[in-house]
Amino acid sequence: QPQPRVIIITAKGTEDTGRIAKEKGAWAYVEKPYIIDKIKEILREVFNGGFGPNLNFSPV
């Protein structure tokens, strides 16, 4: 069974926050203000990588 994918989302990260998150096992790290676009990219990667149905996000 695949391990859960951990995604860290922050508004106040430092230069090292992303690196540390990855070292601790986070699969992805997202900083504001690009959260929506980055989350869409991450979800496409997860679901189109064999973990579920293909996703196609339409503009809102």
N, C-alpha and C positions, 0 to 999 in steps of 0.2 A: 504494500500500500504506500503511495507517495506521501512524503512529509508535507505538512502544511507550508504554504508560502507566506512568509512574514514580510509585510510592506510597512516601512517606517515613514510617517508623514509628519513634517514639522514646519513651523513658521519661524523658528529661531534656532536654526542649526549653526554650527561653527564649521570651519574648514575640515576638521577632523571627524565631525559627527557621522558623515556618510561612510567614511573608511571604517570607523569603529563599529557602526551598525553592521556592515558587511562582515567584519571580522567575527562579530558575535553571532552571525548566522542569518541576518536579514537577507532576504532575496532581492529586495529593492529599497531604494531610499528616494523620497520625493520632498522637495522644498517648495514652499509658496514662492511665487504666485502661479506656478505652472502645474498645479495639482491635477486639474481635470484632464488636460492633454496627456500628461505623464501617466496617470492612472489608466486612461484608455489604451495607451501604448503597452503598459504592463499587462493589462487584462488580455489584449490581443495575443501577446507573447505566450501567456500561460495557456489560454484556451486553444490557440492554434498550434501549440506545441504538443498536442496529443493528450491533453488533460480534459477535453470536453469539446462541445460543438464550436465550430468556427464562429467568430463574432464579426459583425460589420456594423460599426457605429455610424449613425447618420448625424449630420449637423443638427444642433438644437435650434 
